[in-house]
Amino acid sequence: MAGGTTPDDGQGLRERLQFIVNERNQADVARATNTVPNNVGRYLRGTKMPAEFLCALIRAYGVNPVWLMTGEGTPYLSDVTSTTEDTAANVLDLVRAMDAVASMKLGALTGKNHLKIMRELNDLLVVFERHRGALNAQTSDIMRQVLKDLNDAITRKKRGPADQALKAAQQLAKLCNDDALEAELVRTEALYEFVFGNEERAIELQRRAFFRFFSDRSALDERGCYEILSFAAVLIRSYRMREARRVLLAGADLTADVSGFETMRARFAAGAGFVGVEFGDIRASLANFYAAFGHFSPAERDNFSRFLVRALVLSASVPLDACAAEHWPPKASEAEVLRLACLFERADVASDMLERFTGKGADARGEQQVELLYAEAFVKVSKRASSKIVSEFREAVTEGIRQPEIQAFWLETASTQLYRLCGDAKNAKRCALSAAAAFARIPEDFTAPLTSRILHYSNVLKLGEASLEGALAGRARAFFDEYVRAGYFALQALVEPDTAKK
């Protein structure tokens, strides 16, 4: 029916209500609109919103009614400030100047009136540049604030506010002639895409920023170093370890013997050391860590300590118990110690580390949510062997690692261990074979985490069933032989557990 609502209208209205609820909270919206809290929840789920509720929402929070009903414009009336009005006026003047320039008959410049036309054109260009400069000065400050809001929304993983801020930033970028802010927008958009699941787009944006920055610079500076580190970080989080290693080593080479870049070079070395541990190069990685840490501030040393902790434990340089001591490690390393405790099947250490994460009201889930679910299941089956715990764990893991084959490999490997600890050999064997199949499907550009590979091959050897012998068991033994020879001496405890306990 003409003029009626459509399903899209209702969905859009619910999304904008969700945006307001995310900014406040459901109880606050209910109080402000004199509405029963349960009704707000029903409106979000699809119940038609009465006009009285929408009017109350507009009055209570100064919501822009045009935005609320159609999605056009800014969410709040207060967003339309005098600065915005001035900017709009400048945009109008700028468009008029551009239109005037475009309307000049430049083909007539060869005629007798060309000097007059040239003067008019010059005057218009002066007006154009003046308005563009004023507009740029105004939009730069707005752009910085919008980028800050976007970063805050990404950090809090609030998709609605992040979407709004990103759209605003993209529109402002058309008016803001600032290379640094444009580069920051690209980096922030890459982070947005990564956090909200579009990994390939994130890498594409980060790679574009990386190459664009270096295409017009003859010498490396501090900002260029941060571009390298930012690009490498996205690659590492995306499990593209080989490319990350090349980028970090290139950064180290570019800053070699350059005065004033010692700390940056140390960051490249520490990052390359982290990736090097993944590829069996633990000795060189430890040397990189020791050389790098002397250039870091105490806070940065704590942040990079998670790289060092893993190398120290895997090389048997420091026992896991020492790393789990009450006064150490720094908070940044706690997730790594928890991961290693599960790998070496130390339920006592894992339980203590879980207390640090979830005790005292701390909210430590976030990015580590999937691994925390695994650690919790590991501690539970260590206390009470029950396959039901494993089934509940598998049902709870609905997402986490974005690369699907690495996700499948990790989940099947973790499940193999948990079923094995429960004494459920049948399900353990099934998951071990599924893990091997998922591992074989991982694309060459990606690298499964070292701890997952260690656990997988440890499971294979500990199951020791005839159906797992042959090529798979042979690969497991070859893997441990290679890594133990390379200096990963702690892995001997996984291959020869009885010997390791003596």
N, C-alpha and C positions, 0 to 999 in steps of 0.2 A: 504494500500500500504506500502511495506517495507520501513523503513526509514522515513516515513511521520510523521506528528504530530498527536497527539490524543487529544480528548477533555480535558484529564487530563493535558496534556502539557500546553494548553492555560490557564486553570484554575490556575495551579501552577504559571505560569508567571504573571497572574493578581494578585495573592496573594502576590507575592514578590514585584511587583510594589506598591501594597497597603501598604506593610511594609515600603517601602522607603517614600511614601507620608505621612504615619503616623509619621515618624521620622522628616520629613521636613514640607511641606504642599504642596498642589496642585499647588499653584501659584509659589512657589519657584522651584518646579520640572519643570514647564513650562518654567520659565526664564532660568534655567540652561541648558536646552536641546533645547532652541530656538524653543519651540513648543507653539502653541495656547493653552491656558488653557482649553478650551472646549475639545480639542483633548485628553488631559490627562484623563479627565473624561470619554470620550468615550472608551479609552483603558481599563479603569477599569471596564467598563460595558460590555466589550466583543469584541470591535472592534480590529481587528488584528493589532499588533504593528509592524511598519516598522523597518527594520534593522538599518536605520539611527538614529531612536529614541533610540534604545537599545544601540547603540555605544555611542551616546551622553550621555546617562545615566551613562555608565561605565566610560567615561572620566570625566564627571562633578563631580561625587561623589566618584570615586575610587571604584566602585562596583566590587565585585569579579564576573567575567563573568561566571565562572562555577556555582557559587551559583545562579546567575540570571537565567541561562538557565535550570539548573537541580535541584536546591535546595540543592545541596551537598556543604559542606564546610561552611565557614563563609561569612556573607553578604558583608564585605568590605575587600579589599586587605590589608589595614592597620591593620586588625585584626591579620594577620600572622606576628607577631613581632618576634624579636630575642628570647624573652622569650619562645614563642611558639615553635620556632625551637629547642631551648635547651631542652625544655620539650619533644619534639618528639624524639630527640636523646636519652634522658634518657629512654624514653619508649622502644625504640629499644634495648638499652643495657639491660634493665630489662627483656624484653622478651627473649633475648638471654640467659641471666643467668638462667631464669626459664626453658628454653628449655634444657639447659645443665643439670640442676638438674634432670629434668624429664627423661633424657636419661640415667642417671646412672643406672646400673644394681644392684639395692639394694639387690636383692636376692643372689648376689655373695658375700655378706659381710661375710659369714661364711667360705669362702675359704681362701687360704694362702695370697692372695693379699688384704685382707680386710683393712689393715692399710693404704695402698696407696690410696685405693678408699675413705676411710674415710677422708683422708687429702684433696683429690681433692674435695670431697663433701663439706667439711668445707670451702675451698677457694671459691667455687662457691656460697655458702650461704652468705659468707662475702660480695662478690660482689653484690649479690642479695639485701641484706639489705642496702648496701651503696647506690645503685641506688634507692631503694625504699624510703630511707630517703630524698635523694636529690629531687626526684620527688615530694614527699609529701610537702616539703618546698616550691617548686615552685608553685605547683597547689593550695596550701592553699590561697596564695594571690590572684590568679586568681579567685578562688572559691568565696572569699569574695566580689570581685568586681562584679562577675556575679550575686550573690545573691542580691547585692545592686541594680543592674540594673533590676533584676526581681521584687524586691519590688517596685521600682519606676514605672515600667510598670503596675503593679497591681494597685497601687495607682491612676494612671492616666487612668486606665481601657483601656489600649491599648493592645488588644488581640494579635495582630501580634508580637510586640516586646516581650510580655510576653511569648508567645509560644517559640520564639527563645531562650530567656534567660533560660527558664525552661529546654529545651532540652540540652543546653550547660551545665547547672548545673548538670543534671542527668548523663551526660557523664563524667564530671570532678569528680563526686562523686566516680566513679569506681577507680580513681587514687589517690584520696585524703583520707588519713587515719587520719581523724580528727573527733572525736565523736561530738564535739560541732557544727562543721559546718554541719555534717550530720543531726543532730537534727534540726538545723536551716533550712536546706533544706526541711525537712519533714513539719515543721511548715509553711514555706513559700508556699510550694506546697499545703498545706491544705487551706491557704488563697486564693491562685490562683483558686482552685477548687470551693471554696465558692463564690468568686466574679463573676466567669464566669458560675455559675449556677449548678455545680455538688455538691449539698449539702451533699448527702450521702457519696460520696468519701471524702469530706472535713472532715466529722466527723470521718470516718474510719482512715484517716491519723493522725488526732489530737489525737484520742484515742490510736493509736499505739505509738505515741511519748510519750504520758502520761505514759502508762504502761511500755514502754521500759526504760524510765528514772528512774522510781521507782523500777524496778526489780533488779537493781544492786547497790542500795544505801541503806545503813543502817540508814542514818540520813537525815533529810530534810535540804536543803540549799536554798539560795536565788533563784538560777536557778530553783529548784524544785517548789518553790512557783509560779514563773512565768509560769511554765508548767501548774499548776493547774488553774491559772487565764486565760491562753490562751485557755485551753480546755473548761472551763466554758463559756467563751465569745462566742466560736463557737456554743455551745449548746444553749445559749440564743438567738443568732441570728437565730438559726434553729427552735426556738419555742419548744425546748425540755426542758421545764422549770423544770420539776421534777428532771431529771438527773442533770441539772445544779445546782439545790439547794443542792443535795446530795454531789456533788463535792466540792462546796464552803463550806458547813458545815464540810466536812472532812478536808479541808484545815485549817479551824478555829480550829478544834480539834487538828490537828497535830502541830499547832504553839501555842497552849494554854500554858501559863506559861513558854514559852521558851524565854530567854533573847535575845534581839536584833531583834526580829521578830514582834515587836509591830505594825509597819506600815503595814507589810504584813497581819497581823491578822486583822487590820482595813479594808484593801481592801477586804478580804474575807467577813467580816461582812457587809460592804456596799453592796457588790454584792449579798449576801444572803438576805439582806434587800430589794433590788430591786425585787428579785424573790418572796420574802415573800408578798409584796404588791399584786402581781398577785393572790395569793392564800388566800387573806382575812386576812392576819396577819399584819395589818398596825401598830398596837400599838408596837409590838416587833420590827418591821422594823424601826420605828421612833427612838426607843431607840438605835438600832444598828447604825443608821446614826449619831445621836448625839455623841455617844461614839467614832465612827470612825473618824469623821471630825477633831477632835483635833490632830490627828496624821498625817494629810495630809499637804502638802505644799500648799500655796495659789493657784498655778496652778492646782494641783490635786484636791483641794477643788472645784474649778470652774468646773472641768471636771465631778466630781461626783455629782454636784449640781442638774443635771437633775433627778437623782434618788430622791433626797430630795424634789424637787419642786412638783413632782407628789403626793408624800405622804402628803405634807403639804396642798395642795389644796383639795385632796380627803377627808382628815380628817377634813376639815374646820378650820384648824389651822391658815391658811393665806388665805385671799381672792384672787381670781384670778386677780383682778385689781392691787393688790400690786405686784404680780409676773410679771405683764406686764409693770411695771413702767419703765420709760426711762433709769434709771441707773441700773436697775436689771431686769431680771436675767443675769448671765453670758451667753456668746454666746452659750455654750454647752447646755443650758436649753431652748433656744428659740423654738426649735422644739417641746419640751414637752408642753410649754405654748400654742403654736399654736394648738396642738392636743387637749388640755383641753378646749380651747376657742370654738372649733368646737363641742366638746362633750356637753358643757353646753350652746351651741347655743348663744354665745356672738359674734355677727358679728363685733361689734366695736373693740373688742380685737383682733379677728382674722385678721381683716383688718390691724391693726397696726403692728402685728407680720409679716404679709406677706410683708409689706413695709420694715421691717428689713432684710428679706431674699432677696427680689428681688430689693430693692431700691439701689441707689448709685452704680449701676453697679455690684453688688455682684452676683456671680453664686452659688446659694445654692441648686441646684437641686440634682444631684447625687443620693445618697441612699434614700433621702426623696422625690424623684420626684413624686411618686404615691400619697403620702400624701399631697404634695403641690398642685397637680391637684385637689384633693378633697377639700382642704381648699379654693382654688380659686373658685371652683364651689359653695361652701357653701356661700362665701361672695357675689357672683353674685346673687344667688337665694334669698338671704336676701334683696338685693336691688331691684331685678326685678324677680318676681315669673314666671318662664317659664320652662316647662318640657323639652324644647329643650336644655336648659343648662345641664340638667341631662343626656340626651341622648348623648350629645357631650362629657361629662365627661366619660361616660361608654365606648364610642368608643376610647377615648384617653388612657384608662387604658388597655394596652395590656399585660403588665407584671409588676412585682414588687415583691410581696411576693411569695417566691418559693414554699411553701407548697400549693398545689392546692386547697385543701378544705378550708384552712385558707384564701387564696386569694379570693375564691368565697364568703366565709362568710363575709369578710371585705367589698368586693365590693357591695354585696347585702344589707348589713347593711347601708353603706354610702348612697347608692341609695335610700333606704327606707326613710331615714331622708330628703334627698334632695327633693324627690317627695312629701313628707308630707309637707315640708315648702312651696312648690309650690301650695299646695291645690289639688294635683292630688291623690286622695284617692285610686283610682283603681290601679294605678301602685305602689303606696306605699304598699298597701296590698299584691300585687303580689310579690314584692321584699322582704317583711317581711317573707312571707312563704318560699321563696327561701333561705333566710338567715337561717331560722330555719332548713331547710333540709340540708344545707351545714354544719351547726354547728353539726348536729347529725352524719355526716359522718367523722368528724375529728378523726383520729386515737388516741388511748389512750395515745400513747407516746408523743403527741403534745398538747400544750395548746394555745388556742386562746388568743390574747392580752386582758387584762382586759378592756381597753377602748372600744374595739369592743363589748365585752359582755355587758358592761353597756349601750352602745348606742343601741344595739339590743333590750334589754329588755325595755329600755326607749321608743323606737319606738312602741313596742307592746302595752304598756300601753297608750301611747298618741293616737294611732290610735283608740283603743277602739271599733272596729267593731265586730259585732256578730261572724263573721267567724274566728276572732282571739281570741275569748274567749275560755274558757275551759282549756285544759292542758297547752297550750302555755302561756296564760295570767296568769295562776296559777304559772307556773315556773318563770315568770317575777316578780310577787309579792313576791314569796319565795326568789328569788335572792336578791331583794332590802331589804327585811326584814333581811336576813342573814348578808349582808354587812353593813347595817346601825348599827345593833347591834354590829358588830365587830369594829366599830369606823369610818366608811366611812360616816361621817355625811353630807358631801356636797351632797351626793346622794339624800337626802331628797328633794332637789330642783327639782329633776327630777321626783320624785314620787308625790310630792305635790307642784307644782310650785306656786300656789296662796299663800300658806302659807309661802313659802320661801321668797317671795318678801316683806312680811310685816316687 
